Structures are given as C-alpha cells and as structure tokens.
Amino acid sequence: MVSFRKFFSILIMMAVILFMFQFTQVIKEQISDYDVNPYAAEEKLPDFGGQDQERSDRPPEGEDQSRGPIVYIGEESFRTASIVRQWCSYTKRDLAVWARVREDSWETQRRPEYILVDSAAVDYGKETGLLKAYADQGIHLIFLNLPDVSAVESNEMLKELLGIHHVQAEQVETEGIHLFGDFLLGGAYIYRPEREEDKKRQDLALTMPWYVTLSGTKTYMVGMLDELLREEPAKNEYFPAVIWRNSYHDARVYAVNGEYMSGFTGLGILSGMVYETESYALYPVVNAQNLLLTDYPVFAEENAEAMERIYSRPPKAVQQDIVWPSLLSTVRRSGWKLTCFLSPQYEYLDEAEPSPENVRFYLQQFRESSAEAGLSLRRQAGISIREKLQKDAEFYASTGSAYRYTAACAALEDIPELRAGEEPYAADIKTVAFPASADRPLVFCEADGLTGQGIVGNMKSHTYSEDLRLRGIETALGYSNMQIDMHEVLWPESEQSHWEKLYEKVSSNMDTYWKPFAGFEKTTLSESGRRLRLFQNLRYMDRREEDRIFLDVEQMDEESWFLLRTHGEKIGNIQGAEYEELEKDAYLLHVTEEHVEIGLEQDRGVLTYTMPDAKSD
C-alpha cells in the first residue's frame, strides 16, 4: 500500500511535470513566429526587361561575339522549336531561326557555332549538299531527328555525313535502351525490365530503324538486342544507334534516332552534345530541387463518407493524424523541403464550408519542419477562378493570420486572373508552379519578376521515360520540381489512390532516384523562385587559357550557380567561387564574385581529352 506521504509526493511530481510541459508549449507558441513566412523576405527584383526577346545572329554592339550563334532549321510550330528556344535562353546563347536550309557564306553575319536541324524542314534529295557544306566549314551539326529510313538508305552523302555504315533493318524491336555514362548527369543506365514490377515502368519507344554506325563514331545511347548481347565482345556500333556522334573533318555531327528532342529530355541532350564537343562545358544552372504537396491541407470536410469508409476517420483526422506524420518522417530522412499548397475547399457548390480553426496548427507544423505554405487554385468545374479567389478571400480573412503567401500552384491560364485580382491574401505571390508542357517554357520570369516553375513529374511515378527526362533536366538546369498530388488521396478513384499505397511509392521513389543529384540543393518553391530570377537575369562569358578557365559574370545579384564539366580534369584551385563535386568530371560552382578563375589539373591515370578526328573516336 502506498502511504499518504508517497502519494502526495507522486502527485506533486506529476503536477510539476505537467506544468513544465504545458508551460514549455505556451512559451513556444508565444515566442515562435508561426505566422511569419521565412521565405517571403523582401528583395530587390532585378530588371528583366528584354530577357526573352528573340535573339539573332547579329548581336547588339558591345555584346560578346566570341561565341557563334545557334541556328535552328525548322518551323516555329515544330515540336523541337520550343526545346531549342528554351535551351538557348537558359544557356544565354544567340538564336537564329531558318525555316529552310540556306546557302550562306557568313560574310555579313557571324558564322554559327552549331546548326540544329529538324528533318521535317529539309529536302534531303536536294539539300544534303548544303548541310555537308556547313560541316566542311567546321560548323557542328545536330540532327534533332532523322528523315524516313528509306531517305537515309538511298542517300550516300547523308550516310557519310551522319557516320552510318549501313541500314541493317528498316525497323527492329529492341529489348531495352542503354544510356552510356559521361553524357547526361546521373551516369549510365539500362532501361530494360529485369523484374516483373519493372515492366510497368517501360514506356520508351523500343521499335526503331536499325542504323549500324561507322567505327569512327561515338555512341551515347543504343537499343539493346539479346542476339548481340550474347556476343563477346559486343561492339557498340553494331547495336541499333539511338544517339551518336560522327567526326566529319573539323566538325562534329550528332544524330538522334527518335523523338527524344521533342520533350524536356532534349534540353539535357543538347547540353551533353556541347560538352562532348568542347574541352569543357560551363553554364549556369538554377540549383533547386522542389517537392510540392498540392491541395494539402483542405479545410472543408468534403468527401467525408469515403474517408470514413476507407480510414474510419473524417477528412480532418486523415490529413492530420495519418498523412502528415508519415510524410514528415520521410521528408526529414531524405532532406527534402516541402511546399504545401493550402486549399480552403474543392467543392464550392455544396454546403460544406471550410473551417479556419486548423490553419494555425499547420502553419506551426510547416515552420518547425522548414516547409512553406502556398496557395492552391484547384477547384471543381462550374466555378471560375475569379469566384474562387473571392470566396477564398473570406476564408483567409477569417483565420486572423498575417502569413504572407508568396507561392501558388495554378494552371497557366489562371495566372493572369491571380495577378489581376485585389485579394489581400494573394497580393504577395511571386512564383507559381504549373503543369509543365514541352510546347511552353519549363521555367520563366516575367518582366516584373514573377517566376513560373513547371512541375516536371508526380513523385508517385517514375517510368523509364520520366527517368530519362529527369536526367535531361538536371543536366541542363540542375532543377527538379516534383509533385505529390493529395487531391487523389482525398478523392480516391481506386485503391491505388489510398494513402498507404501512394505513400509506399512516393517514399521509395524519393529515396532512390534522386540520389545521383544529391549535390543540388533542396529548396522550397519561393527559394527556388529567387534562384530562378538570379539565373534568368545573369549574363556571362568564359574562356580557357591552357589549364585555367576564366568566368566573368554580369548582372549577378550576390550569387549564382554554374555547372562545370571536364574531361578527365579536376579542379585544383578556384578563386571567386566554391565548388562541390557532383560526380566524376562534374562540379557545381557557387559563384559569389563577378570574376572567377579556375585552375584545372589532370587526374592521374586519366588520358588528356583531345578533339578526335574521324578515325580516333
């Protein structure tokens, strides 16, 4: 039996412990700035006037003319045109667009450094000689796609230019695709299902013309055939070539067998081709990896019947007690930063109204986990964006919160209405995430500093084409903007949308496929938006003198990031920047001064890179 004295002592101890915990929580809530968005800091926006204007092959007087322009041969309506235009804008290169092949001696214009060819704009029966003349002058050619296989097979001059020995078959079904290393960031990868569950990931085009390339070519991606894989040793030039390079006199001729240049993967392929042509590659990147939780939380008790049936809980408890703890654990383990897009409600035509009582709870959770709160503009059909904005204004006013929302998730067509409105809660929006489409810029900056950041994928899915696209975008921009769509959890259409199944896919993908790009920084959308403004506004010039690279950055505001890729050389010393090695021969530079000097030294045991001739590759 417990004596009265001991009972009293235990009671006092319990009271003290309860007081300490309660007092700590009270003090924590009083001194913590949960109502402050740490990513909404005031900043002076740079002048973006004219950043996305059409570039030409005649630069303005005083602009650096050491680098020749890029010429694109094709119609503006072609799918490759958007990718080429974006790549030139991101790498700060001049672009000239020709609808057809021209006969030009470059007497009154700068000679192009690269000519990019969409085969739909070329009459190869009549114009192959003109393309050959470009290569004879030392201009590098990139065939973004190829004509019909019969047009290639019957054109000896074209085959010589492309480095094709012969056409083995007009069409062959391959077992997979092999991407070789040292071309795109992330290393080599074999896109071939080895397990039953991997078969669902296979969505690459496996049927292609079988071009056998000359021994002097270098292949970067090939189709895989079991009959050749069994041969020892299997030579790369025997496999169906997908992406390769031919050395034609002083020019390099690249070819793409397929439609890989019609999507965002093409951004990285172009960067890889330039890297393979030069002794080094140096270009700006955004350096931002975003993870977006869209339509979370929702503050109205909608679809409650389905939530009770699946989880035995109302929507509020599902989001707060099931979703958030598991997601937070994974995010903390993997180092991602969340941007959570709040949604007062989805159905505006029913009687369920949003409750503001939980807003403070989530703002506290976001602040403690370094997450950011943004605005979601998703809504049911039948209500306009203007009506939603006005309705939501009432909700955010009722919360009593002073949180400044600087990020939003919206369709591109909704952005003008968002910016034209007078709703106080949306007045500070500076960056918008939107569903990406290859016919529109992946990232952009408006003249007044508003940035748009394309969502490049859903974290629950990682097919082979999505993996290749990720490698392309990371190579070109050091950028990733992935979504976890919570709308399908709260409005499930099948068991695959239940949180436990979705979470299993999300956590597995999050921990696996981004490891090769761990050197790029995890950011919230507003942090990424700031970096995008810096990236879009800067201008730079670089040159190499023996073992030193000199980088001059103009219009830089405090800092910028560059990707340096070398061939068997490493950074020995650097001034004006810090660096991190991403992988072999790839370095992320954090530039803090306008003038940067990089000293390179040869890796022991690695041969010095030289420009190969037609027979040495």
Secondary structure, DSSP 8 states (H G I E B T S, - for coil): ---HHHHHHHHHHHHHHHHHHHHHHHHHHHHS-TTS-TT---------TTTTS---SS--TTS--SS--EEEES-TTSHHHHHHHHHHHHTT--EEEESS------SSS---SEEEE-GGG--HHHHHHHHHHHHHTT-EEEESS---HHHHHT-HHHHHHHTEEEEEEEEEE-SEEEE-SSSSTT--EEE---SGGGGGG--S--EEEEEEE-TT-EEEEEEE-HHHHTSSS--GGGS-EEEEEEEETTEEEEEE-SSGGGSTHHHHHHHHHHHHHSSEEEEEE--EEEEEEET-SB-S--SHHHHHHHHSS-HHHIIIIIIHHHHHHHHHHHT--EEEEEBS-S-SSSS----GGGHHHHHHHHHHTT-EEEEE----TTS-HHHHHHHHHHHHHHHT------EEE--GGGHHHHHH---GGGTT--EEEEE--TTS-SEEE-TTS-EEEEE-EETT---HHHHHHHHHHHHHHSEEEEEEETHHHHS-SSGGGSHHHHHHHHHHHHHHTTGGGTTS-B--HHHHHHHHHHHHH-EEEEEEETTEEEEEEES--S-EEEEEEESSEEEEEEESEEEEEEETTEEEEEE-SSEEEEEEEE-TT--------TTT-
